[in-house]
Amino acid sequence: MLLGDAVTMEISDRTSLTSGAARAEALARTRQMIRIQRRGRGDRLPPVVLGGSFIAVTLLALTQLESFSTEQVLAVCLLLPAYVLAQRLGLDDDDGSFVMTQSVFVVMLLLLPLAAVPAIVLVGAIAGERRDPSPYHPLYKLCHIAMNGWFCIGPVLVLAAAHEGPASFDQWPVYVAALLAQFVFDGTVGFICCIVSGGNLRAHTRSVLWIDAMEIRLATIGLTALIATNGSLWAIVFASAPIGILILVTRDRRTQVARAVAVSDAFDEVVEQSFVDPLTSLANRRKWIEAINNAEDCRQADAALVVTAVMADVDGLKCVNDSLGHQAGDELLREAGDLLREAAPDGAVVARIGGDEFAMLVVHRAGELSSAEIIARIRSRSRARTTSSDTTLSMSLGAASCPSASSVRDAVDLADRRTLEDKRQRKVGRAG
């Protein structure tokens, strides 16, 4: 039946396939709860009113219930587990979410006392509800579940007024009227919730039509099963056949989802690694070029942004490689990468773009920081920095910003030239 909040899962334990999917579902649930809390009591009122009134109607119907026959008791014992299982298994489509209880529900209507149907639907909905970690009050959760039971009231009223006998195709006008009454009750509840919660009515209408089309197909299966078996308990077995098919489909889709997740994770890992320098775990040249292009786009979208480029060359790398070996040189590069990562402002891209060349790109607002502050931060961290081989870390630095450079690429080129100038001056200083 149509769920009041129009949210069900495609596969009940789909989130167990991957922790990423579990985090995504948890985040979606949290955002929904925050949205409801912020809107106040408006979103919580329909479930309380509609669910509470359905529970009251169910209890009132039970007062009209006469004794069960042995066959009807057995029918309840077969129908209720089938209904619960169908409730737990859901189908998702671009146009909506759907649980396959209709064929079982039709058999329930024509085999059991009508006064008992709302109670069985309520018990089945409670037992078939998926575990929800939301911190709502248990009474609110109960009302939220019960709210979706209103669909059964329409068919019960129509069949009770018609005083129908055994299931027969001759009674098709009554069955059509009962089905239409179900759609009216179910749709009314859904539209009330959609309007109060500020949902998209067009999307909701499309969802309702998709679900109603599915309900018609399943109702035909349930009715045919009853007529073919002369209203015997065998009708329950045949009406439950779609549930068995859904179990097989769910199992297959679960496998397909697991494979898709594995392929997606592998692809994401390959893509991520293609942007990472394996020695320092910083961004590589490919990522650096992408960062420049993204910063250029940000500048075009918001002219108030400032992009600062900082270039750094590790001093004496060739000497370290020649005298102490490449392992010591690699350690020096890793130390330089760690230093720049620590000195970088939040959100900065830090990359190793060549053998001993590093770069940093920072997008910020004017006045938040300057290139001189970034360089001073790097220098202060590098003064006492040494490697395990007692190699002192020293870097030549240059920085530039856009503006005053005309573009981010020009700022990068200017920072690179200033780095070369800094390297020459440091060599002159050491020679002097």
C-alpha positions in Angstrom: 0.0 0.0 0.0 1.0 3.6 -0.3 3.3 4.6 2.6 2.3 7.9 4.2 5.8 9.5 3.9 6.3 7.9 0.4 9.6 6.5 1.6 10.4 2.8 1.6 13.6 0.9 0.8 14.1 -1.1 -2.3 15.7 -4.0 -0.4 15.1 -4.3 3.3 18.7 -5.0 4.3 20.4 -3.2 1.4 22.4 -1.1 3.7 24.3 -4.1 4.9 26.0 -4.4 1.6 28.3 -1.4 2.2 29.1 0.9 5.1 29.0 3.8 2.6 25.3 3.0 1.8 24.6 2.7 5.5 26.1 6.1 6.2 24.1 7.6 3.3 20.8 6.1 4.6 21.6 7.3 8.2 22.4 10.8 6.9 19.1 10.9 4.9 17.1 9.8 8.0 18.9 12.3 10.2 18.1 15.1 7.7 14.5 14.1 7.6 14.2 14.1 11.4 15.9 17.5 11.5 13.5 18.9 8.9 10.5 17.6 10.8 11.8 19.0 14.1 12.5 22.4 12.6 9.1 22.6 11.0 7.5 22.1 14.4 4.4 20.1 15.0 2.9 20.6 11.5 4.6 17.5 10.0 3.8 15.4 13.0 0.1 16.2 13.2 -1.2 14.1 10.3 0.3 10.8 11.5 -1.0 11.4 15.0 -4.5 12.3 13.9 -4.8 9.9 11.0 -3.0 7.0 12.8 -4.9 7.6 16.0 -8.3 7.7 14.3 -7.5 4.5 12.4 -6.6 2.7 15.6 -10.0 3.9 17.1 -11.9 2.7 14.0 -10.1 -0.7 14.3 -11.1 -1.1 17.9 -14.7 -0.1 17.1 -14.8 -2.7 14.3 -13.6 -5.4 16.7 -16.6 -4.7 18.9 -18.8 -5.8 15.9 -16.8 -9.0 15.4 -18.6 -12.3 15.8 -16.9 -15.7 16.5 -14.3 -17.1 14.1 -14.8 -20.5 12.5 -11.9 -23.0 12.6 -11.2 -22.4 8.9 -11.1 -18.7 9.5 -8.7 -19.0 12.3 -6.4 -21.2 10.1 -6.8 -18.5 7.4 -5.6 -15.9 9.8 -2.6 -18.0 10.7 -1.7 -18.3 7.0 -2.6 -14.8 5.8 -0.9 -12.8 8.6 2.7 -14.2 8.0 2.2 -13.7 4.2 1.1 -10.1 4.8 4.0 -9.4 7.1 6.5 -10.9 4.6 5.0 -8.8 1.8 5.2 -5.7 4.0 8.9 -6.2 4.6 9.7 -6.6 0.9 9.4 -3.5 -1.1 9.9 -2.3 -4.7 11.2 1.0 -5.8 10.6 2.8 -9.1 11.4 6.3 -10.3 7.7 7.0 -9.7 7.2 5.6 -6.3 7.6 2.9 -3.6 5.4 -0.1 -3.2 4.8 -3.1 -1.0 3.2 -6.2 -2.5 0.4 -6.9 0.0 -2.6 -6.4 -2.4 -3.1 -10.0 -3.5 -3.0 -11.2 0.1 -5.3 -8.4 1.1 -8.0 -9.3 -1.4 -8.1 -12.9 -0.1 -8.3 -11.5 3.4 -11.3 -9.4 2.5 -13.2 -12.3 1.0 -12.2 -15.1 3.4 -12.3 -13.4 6.8 -15.0 -11.4 8.7 -14.8 -7.9 7.5 -14.7 -6.5 11.0 -11.4 -8.3 11.6 -9.7 -7.0 8.5 -8.5 -3.6 9.9 -7.1 -5.3 13.0 -5.1 -7.8 10.9 -3.8 -5.1 8.6 -2.7 -3.1 11.6 -0.9 -6.1 13.3 0.7 -7.0 9.9 1.9 -3.4 9.4 3.4 -3.3 12.8 5.1 -6.7 12.5 6.3 -5.9 9.0 7.7 -2.5 9.8 11.4 -2.3 9.2 13.6 -1.3 12.2 13.8 2.4 12.5 16.5 3.9 14.8 14.7 7.4 14.8 14.3 8.7 18.4 10.6 9.4 18.0 8.2 8.5 20.8 6.8 4.9 20.5 3.3 6.2 20.3 4.2 8.5 17.4 5.8 5.6 15.6 2.7 3.5 16.2 0.4 6.3 14.8 2.8 6.7 11.8 2.4 3.0 11.0 -1.3 2.9 11.6 -1.9 6.0 9.4 -1.1 3.8 6.3 -3.9 1.4 7.3 -6.8 3.6 6.1 -6.6 2.0 2.6 -8.5 -1.0 4.0 -11.5 0.9 5.3 -12.9 1.8 1.9 -13.1 -1.9 0.6 -14.5 -3.0 4.0 -17.3 -0.5 3.9 -18.2 -1.3 0.2 -18.2 -5.1 0.8 -20.2 -4.7 4.0 -22.8 -2.6 2.2 -23.0 -5.0 -0.7 -23.4 -8.1 1.5 -21.5 -10.1 -1.1 -21.5 -13.9 -1.0 -18.7 -16.3 -2.2 -16.2 -14.8 -4.6 -17.5 -14.7 -8.1 -16.8 -12.8 -11.3 -20.5 -11.9 -11.4 -19.8 -9.6 -8.4 -17.2 -7.6 -10.4 -19.0 -4.3 -10.0 -18.7 -4.7 -6.3 -15.1 -5.5 -6.5 -14.3 -2.6 -8.7 -16.2 -0.3 -6.3 -14.2 -1.7 -3.4 -10.9 -1.2 -5.3 -11.8 2.4 -6.1 -12.8 3.0 -2.5 -9.3 1.7 -1.5 -7.7 4.1 -3.9 -9.7 7.0 -2.6 -8.9 6.4 1.1 -5.3 5.6 0.4 -4.8 8.6 -1.9 -6.5 11.0 0.5 -4.2 10.1 3.3 -1.2 10.5 1.0 -2.3 13.8 -0.4 -2.9 15.2 3.1 0.6 14.2 4.2 2.1 15.6 1.0 0.3 19.0 1.4 1.2 19.4 5.1 4.8 18.4 4.6 5.2 20.7 1.6 5.9 17.9 -0.9 5.8 18.0 -4.7 2.1 17.3 -5.6 3.0 16.5 -9.2 5.6 13.9 -8.2 3.2 12.5 -5.6 0.4 12.1 -8.2 2.8 10.3 -10.5 3.7 8.0 -7.6 0.1 7.3 -6.7 -0.8 6.4 -10.3 2.1 4.0 -10.6 1.2 2.3 -7.3 -2.5 2.0 -8.2 -1.5 0.3 -11.5 0.4 -2.3 -9.5 -2.4 -2.7 -7.0 -4.9 -3.5 -9.8 -2.6 -6.3 -11.2 -2.2 -7.9 -7.8 -5.9 -7.6 -6.9 -6.6 -9.5 -10.1 -4.3 -12.3 -8.9 -5.9 -12.5 -5.5 -9.5 -12.5 -6.9 -8.6 -15.1 -9.5 -7.0 -17.3 -6.8 -10.2 -17.2 -4.7 -12.5 -18.0 -7.6 -10.3 -20.8 -9.0 -10.2 -22.5 -5.6 -13.8 -21.9 -4.7 -12.8 -19.8 -1.8 -10.7 -22.5 -0.1 -7.5 -21.9 1.9 -5.5 -22.9 -1.3 -6.3 -19.3 -2.5 -3.8 -18.0 0.1 -1.0 -20.1 -1.4 -1.7 -18.9 -5.0 -2.2 -15.3 -3.8 1.2 -15.4 -2.1 2.9 -16.5 -5.3 3.9 -12.9 -6.1 5.7 -12.7 -2.7 7.8 -15.7 -3.6 8.7 -14.1 -7.0 9.6 -10.9 -5.1 11.9 -12.8 -2.8 13.8 -14.3 -5.8 13.9 -10.8 -7.4 15.1 -9.2 -4.2 17.9 -11.8 -3.8 19.0 -11.3 -7.4 18.9 -7.5 -7.1 20.8 -7.7 -3.8 23.6 -9.6 -5.6 23.5 -7.1 -8.4 23.7 -4.2 -6.0 26.6 -5.8 -4.2 28.5 -6.2 -7.5 27.7 -2.6 -8.5 28.9 -1.3 -5.2 32.1 -3.3 -5.5 32.7 -2.1 -9.1 31.9 1.5 -8.1 34.3 1.3 -5.1 37.0 -0.1 -7.2 36.5 2.6 -9.9 36.5 5.4 -7.2 39.7 4.0 -5.7 41.4 4.0 -9.1 40.2 7.5 -9.9 41.3 8.7 -6.5 44.7 7.1 -6.8 45.2 8.7 -10.2 45.2 12.1 -8.5 47.6 11.1 -5.7 51.3 11.3 -5.5 52.4 7.8 -4.3 55.4 9.0 -2.4 54.0 11.9 -0.3 50.2 11.1 -0.6 49.7 14.7 -1.7 47.8 15.6 -4.9 49.8 15.0 -8.1 50.3 17.2 -11.1 47.0 16.0 -12.7 45.1 17.1 -9.6 47.1 20.3 -9.5 46.0 21.2 -13.0 42.4 20.4 -12.1 42.6 22.6 -9.0 43.9 25.5 -11.1 40.9 25.1 -13.5 38.4 24.9 -10.6 39.9 28.0 -9.0 39.6 29.8 -12.3 35.9 28.9 -12.5 35.4 30.0 -8.9 37.0 33.4 -9.7 34.7 33.8 -12.7 31.6 32.9 -10.6 32.6 35.2 -7.8 35.0 38.1 -8.5 35.4 38.8 -4.8 37.4 35.6 -4.3 41.2 35.6 -4.1 43.3 32.7 -5.3 46.8 32.5 -3.8 49.4 30.2 -5.3 52.5 29.1 -3.3 55.3 27.2 -5.0 58.1 25.4 -3.1 61.3 23.7 -4.2 63.2 21.4 -1.8 66.8 22.6 -1.5 69.7 20.2 -1.9 67.7 17.1 -3.0 70.3 16.0 -5.5 73.1 16.4 -3.0 71.1 14.2 -0.5 70.5 11.6 -3.1 74.1 11.5 -4.1 75.6 11.5 -0.6 73.0 9.6 1.4 71.1 7.6 -1.2 67.6 7.9 -2.7 65.9 6.5 0.4 67.1 9.5 2.3 66.0 11.8 -0.5 62.5 10.2 -0.5 62.3 10.7 3.2 63.2 14.4 2.7 60.4 14.7 0.1 57.9 13.1 2.5 59.0 15.4 5.2 58.5 18.4 2.9 55.0 17.1 2.0 54.0 16.7 5.6 55.2 20.2 6.4 53.3 21.8 3.6 50.2 19.8 4.5 50.4 21.1 8.1 51.0 24.7 7.1 48.2 24.8 4.5 45.0 26.6 5.4 41.8 24.6 5.5 40.5 23.8 2.0 43.9 24.3 0.3 45.2 22.0 -2.4 48.7 20.8 -1.7 50.5 18.9 -4.5 53.8 17.5 -5.5 54.1 18.5 -9.2 57.6 17.4 -9.9 60.7 15.7 -8.5 61.5 18.4 -5.8 58.7 20.8 -6.7 55.6 21.3 -4.5 52.7 23.7 -4.9 49.8 25.0 -2.8 46.6 26.7 -4.0 44.3 28.5 -1.6 40.9 30.1 -2.5 39.8 32.7 0.1 38.2 36.0 0.6 40.1 39.2 0.5 41.6 40.1 3.9 41.4 36.5 5.3 45.1 35.8 4.8 48.0 36.9 2.6 50.7 35.0 0.7 53.3 36.5 3.1 51.4 34.8 6.0 51.4 31.5 4.3 55.1 31.6 3.5 55.9 32.8 7.1 53.9 29.8 8.4 55.9 27.4 6.2 59.3 29.0 7.1 58.5 28.8 10.9 57.7 25.1 10.6 60.8 24.3 8.5 63.5 25.9 10.7 63.9 23.1 13.1 62.7 20.3 10.8 65.1 17.4 10.2 64.8 13.9 9.0 65.9 10.7 10.7 69.1 10.9 8.7 69.8 14.3 10.2 69.1 16.1 6.9 67.8 19.6 7.4 64.7 20.5 5.5 65.0 23.7 3.5 62.8 25.1 0.8 62.8 27.9 -1.6 59.4 29.6 -1.7 57.4 32.0 -3.9 53.8 33.2 -3.9 51.4 35.3 -5.9 47.7 36.0 -5.9 44.9 36.6 -8.4 44.2 39.5 -8.2 46.8 41.2 -8.6 47.7 38.7 -11.3 45.2 38.7 -14.2 44.4 35.0 -13.9 45.1 32.0 -11.7 47.5 30.6 -14.2 49.4 33.9 -14.3 49.6 33.8 -10.5 51.0 30.3 -10.6 53.6 31.3 -13.2 54.6 34.4 -11.1 54.9 32.4 -8.0 57.1 29.9 -9.8 59.4 32.7 -11.0 59.6 34.1 -7.5 60.6 30.6 -6.2 63.5 30.5 -8.7 64.5 34.0 -7.6 64.3 32.9 -3.9 66.5 29.9 -4.7 69.1 32.0 -6.4 69.2 34.5 -3.5 69.5 31.7 -1.0 72.4 30.2 -2.9 74.1 33.6 -3.0 73.5 34.0 0.7 75.1 30.6 1.4 78.0 31.3 -0.9 78.6 34.6 0.9 
